[in-house]
């Protein structure tokens, strides 16, 4: 059994955009940046907005509610690099975009 879950097909997430998917009870935001896919926690820790709905520029997504900015590559908050949200592994198998979301402790 694979520990990766297919969430979309290549091309379904437009360049510079994100999409939210439920994986093992968690909401995950998957972004396409320069043809590569990255996944972080979809929930902004400030007020709970969906980060997948935010604007993405140069690998940084801005929360659509209050513009908190997070790096899509590693989940760091751009205003305080010591604070991070979860980041998830992504792979492409054939035309399937897959994420690995470990169970929460």
FIDO-138047 format. One line per 8 residues: number of its first residue (from 1); their letters; for each residue x negated, y negated, z negated of N, C-alpha, C. Coordinates in nm, 3 decimals, padded with zeros to 5 digits. Example, Ala and Ser with C-alpha at 12.3 -4.5 7.8 and 13.67 -1.06 7.14 Angstrom:
BEGIN
1	AS	-01.319,00.569,-00.780,-01.230,00.450,-00.780,-01.320,00.330,-00.780 | -01.285,00.225,-00.708,-01.367,00.106,-00.714,-01.290,-00.003,-00.787;
END
This chain:
BEGIN
1	XXXXXXXX	-00.083,00.119,00.000,00.000,00.000,00.000,-00.087,-00.125,00.000 | -00.056,-00.218,00.088,-00.132,-00.343,00.099,-00.088,-00.439,-00.010 | -00.182,-00.517,-00.060,-00.146,-00.618,-00.159,-00.120,-00.753,-00.092 | -00.118,-00.753,00.041,-00.082,-00.873,00.117,00.063,-00.862,00.162 | 00.131,-00.977,00.169,00.270,-00.983,00.212,00.281,-01.070,00.336 | 00.346,-01.020,00.439,00.368,-01.100,00.560,00.474,-01.205,00.531 | 00.440,-01.332,00.565,00.533,-01.442,00.540,00.582,-01.508,00.669 | 00.504,-01.500,00.775,00.541,-01.566,00.901,00.456,-01.508,01.013;
9	XXXXXXXX	00.489,-01.551,01.134,00.410,-01.513,01.251,00.324,-01.632,01.292 | 00.210,-01.602,01.351,00.123,-01.707,01.402,00.205,-01.797,01.495 | 00.193,-01.927,01.476,00.267,-02.023,01.558,00.395,-02.073,01.495 | 00.446,-02.003,01.392,00.570,-02.048,01.328,00.549,-02.168,01.236 | 00.428,-02.185,01.186,00.396,-02.301,01.102,00.317,-02.398,01.190 | 00.376,-02.512,01.225,00.308,-02.605,01.315,00.178,-02.661,01.255 | 00.088,-02.697,01.341,-00.038,-02.760,01.299,-00.010,-02.882,01.212 | -00.082,-02.891,01.099,-00.067,-03.004,01.009,00.060,-03.004,00.927;
17	XXXXXXXX	00.128,-02.890,00.921,00.253,-02.878,00.846,00.244,-02.761,00.751 | 00.344,-02.751,00.664,00.351,-02.641,00.570,00.489,-02.578,00.572 | 00.497,-02.459,00.513,00.624,-02.389,00.498,00.619,-02.314,00.365 | 00.733,-02.304,00.299,00.741,-02.238,00.169,00.800,-02.099,00.183 | 00.744,-02.005,00.107,00.790,-01.866,00.109,00.790,-01.811,-00.033 | 00.888,-01.726,-00.062,00.889,-01.658,-00.191,00.811,-01.528,-00.176 | 00.713,-01.510,-00.262,00.631,-01.389,-00.262,00.619,-01.341,-00.406 | 00.672,-01.223,-00.433,00.668,-01.163,-00.568,00.720,-01.259,-00.675;
25	XXXXXXXX	00.830,-01.328,-00.644,00.893,-01.416,-00.742,00.829,-01.552,-00.755 | 00.730,-01.583,-00.672,00.663,-01.714,-00.677,00.684,-01.785,-00.544 | 00.693,-01.916,-00.549,00.702,-01.996,-00.427,00.561,-02.036,-00.386 | 00.529,-02.002,-00.260,00.396,-02.025,-00.206,00.409,-02.117,-00.084 | 00.323,-02.218,-00.077,00.319,-02.309,00.038,00.204,-02.265,00.128 | 00.237,-02.240,00.255,00.136,-02.201,00.353,00.122,-02.313,00.454 | -00.001,-02.356,00.477,-00.029,-02.469,00.566,-00.116,-02.424,00.683 | -00.097,-02.488,00.797,-00.181,-02.466,00.914,-00.266,-02.592,00.932;
33	XXXXXXXX	-00.399,-02.576,00.920,-00.491,-02.688,00.935,-00.600,-02.645,01.033 | -00.607,-02.712,01.145,-00.703,-02.682,01.251,-00.699,-02.535,01.291 | -00.578,-02.483,01.303,-00.559,-02.346,01.348,-00.582,-02.238,01.243 | -00.614,-02.277,01.121,-00.633,-02.181,01.011,-00.520,-02.198,00.911 | -00.495,-02.092,00.835,-00.386,-02.093,00.738,-00.441,-02.089,00.596 | -00.377,-02.168,00.509,-00.417,-02.179,00.369,-00.292,-02.175,00.284 | -00.304,-02.118,00.163,-00.187,-02.104,00.076,-00.219,-02.151,-00.065 | -00.127,-02.231,-00.120,-00.136,-02.277,-00.258,00.002,-02.266,-00.321;
41	XXXXXXXX	00.008,-02.288,-00.452,00.136,-02.291,-00.522,00.223,-02.399,-00.459 | 00.348,-02.369,-00.434,00.436,-02.465,-00.368,00.487,-02.572,-00.463 | 00.481,-02.550,-00.590,00.542,-02.639,-00.689,00.442,-02.744,-00.739 | 00.472,-02.871,-00.713,00.388,-02.978,-00.767,00.401,-02.978,-00.919 | 00.289,-02.979,-00.991,00.296,-02.974,-01.138,00.352,-03.101,-01.202 | 00.363,-03.209,-01.127,00.414,-03.334,-01.183,00.563,-03.327,-01.210 | 00.643,-03.302,-01.104,00.789,-03.300,-01.120,00.856,-03.184,-01.048 | 00.777,-03.091,-00.992,00.833,-02.970,-00.934,00.872,-02.976,-00.787;
49	XXXXXXXX	00.834,-03.081,-00.716,00.868,-03.089,-00.574,00.797,-02.981,-00.494 | 00.852,-02.948,-00.379,00.792,-02.852,-00.288,00.678,-02.919,-00.211 | 00.556,-02.870,-00.231,00.442,-02.926,-00.160,00.446,-02.893,-00.011 | 00.513,-02.784,00.026,00.523,-02.747,00.167,00.593,-02.856,00.248 | 00.675,-02.937,00.183,00.747,-03.045,00.250,00.664,-03.173,00.262 | 00.544,-03.172,00.204,00.461,-03.291,00.204,00.386,-03.315,00.333 | 00.331,-03.432,00.345,00.252,-03.473,00.460,00.109,-03.421,00.443 | 00.055,-03.358,00.549,-00.081,-03.302,00.544,-00.173,-03.383,00.634;
57	XXXXXXXX	-00.283,-03.430,00.577,-00.385,-03.501,00.654,-00.522,-03.458,00.606 | -00.605,-03.414,00.700,-00.743,-03.376,00.671,-00.753,-03.277,00.555 | -00.665,-03.179,00.553,-00.671,-03.074,00.452,-00.615,-03.111,00.316 | -00.545,-03.224,00.309,-00.486,-03.270,00.183,-00.336,-03.287,00.204 | -00.257,-03.227,00.113,-00.112,-03.243,00.120,-00.069,-03.341,00.010 | 00.018,-03.434,00.047,00.073,-03.530,-00.049,00.213,-03.486,-00.087 | 00.239,-03.477,-00.214,00.370,-03.441,-00.264,00.473,-03.540,-00.208 | 00.586,-03.490,-00.157,00.684,-03.580,-00.097,00.756,-03.670,-00.197;
65	XXXXXXXX	00.751,-03.638,-00.326,00.822,-03.721,-00.424,00.738,-03.836,-00.477 | 00.615,-03.808,-00.523,00.536,-03.912,-00.589,00.393,-03.919,-00.537 | 00.366,-03.854,-00.423,00.238,-03.864,-00.352,00.117,-03.809,-00.428 | 00.139,-03.719,-00.523,00.023,-03.651,-00.581,-00.040,-03.571,-00.469 | -00.171,-03.574,-00.458,-00.241,-03.512,-00.346,-00.322,-03.390,-00.390 | -00.308,-03.281,-00.313,-00.377,-03.156,-00.343,-00.450,-03.105,-00.220 | -00.569,-03.052,-00.241,-00.646,-02.992,-00.134,-00.584,-02.856,-00.100 | -00.548,-02.835,00.027,-00.487,-02.709,00.065,-00.588,-02.595,00.068;
73	XXXXXXXX	-00.718,-02.626,00.070,-00.821,-02.522,00.076,-00.841,-02.453,-00.059 | -00.832,-02.530,-00.168,-00.860,-02.469,-00.298,-00.763,-02.508,-00.410 | -00.664,-02.591,-00.381,-00.563,-02.627,-00.480,-00.601,-02.737,-00.577 | -00.716,-02.802,-00.558,-00.756,-02.906,-00.652,-00.672,-03.033,-00.632 | -00.645,-03.099,-00.744,-00.575,-03.227,-00.742,-00.679,-03.332,-00.705 | -00.655,-03.410,-00.604,-00.754,-03.503,-00.551,-00.789,-03.616,-00.648 | -00.702,-03.647,-00.743,-00.727,-03.755,-00.837,-00.800,-03.710,-00.963 | -00.811,-03.579,-00.983,-00.885,-03.525,-01.097,-00.927,-03.384,-01.059;
81	XXXXXXXX	-01.047,-03.368,-01.006,-01.095,-03.242,-00.951,-01.100,-03.129,-01.054 | -01.086,-03.160,-01.183,-01.086,-03.053,-01.285,-00.950,-02.984,-01.294 | -00.848,-03.044,-01.235,-00.714,-02.986,-01.241,-00.685,-02.918,-01.107 | -00.636,-02.794,-01.115,-00.606,-02.717,-00.995,-00.471,-02.648,-01.009 | -00.409,-02.626,-00.894,-00.294,-02.537,-00.887,-00.344,-02.408,-00.823 | -00.264,-02.303,-00.829,-00.309,-02.175,-00.776,-00.329,-02.179,-00.626 | -00.432,-02.111,-00.584,-00.465,-02.092,-00.443,-00.456,-01.942,-00.415 | -00.412,-01.906,-00.295,-00.394,-01.765,-00.262,-00.470,-01.730,-00.135;
89	XXXXXXXX	-00.518,-01.607,-00.129,-00.587,-01.560,-00.009,-00.488,-01.545,00.105 | -00.534,-01.579,00.225,-00.452,-01.566,00.346,-00.533,-01.490,00.450 | -00.464,-01.405,00.524,-00.528,-01.339,00.637,-00.428,-01.330,00.751 | -00.481,-01.314,00.872,-00.397,-01.294,00.989,-00.427,-01.153,01.041 | -00.322,-01.072,01.048,-00.331,-00.936,01.100,-00.244,-00.931,01.226 | -00.308,-00.921,01.341,-00.231,-00.929,01.466,-00.170,-01.068,01.476 | -00.035,-01.074,01.479,00.031,-01.205,01.480,00.099,-01.237,01.347 | 00.068,-01.158,01.244,00.130,-01.176,01.112,00.041,-01.259,01.020;
97	XXXXXXXX	00.099,-01.364,00.961,00.030,-01.440,00.857,00.066,-01.375,00.724 | -00.036,-01.334,00.648,-00.013,-01.262,00.523,-00.083,-01.334,00.409 | -00.018,-01.332,00.294,-00.079,-01.391,00.173,-00.087,-01.285,00.064 | -00.186,-01.303,-00.020,-00.205,-01.212,-00.135,-00.173,-01.291,-00.261 | -00.064,-01.252,-00.325,-00.020,-01.319,-00.447,-00.024,-01.216,-00.560 | -00.122,-01.226,-00.648,-00.128,-01.129,-00.757,-00.013,-01.150,-00.855 | 00.027,-01.045,-00.925,00.132,-01.062,-01.025,00.088,-01.157,-01.135 | 00.181,-01.233,-01.186,00.147,-01.324,-01.295,00.125,-01.245,-01.422;
105	X	00.028,-01.288,-01.506,00.001,-01.214,-01.631,00.116,-01.217,-01.728;
END
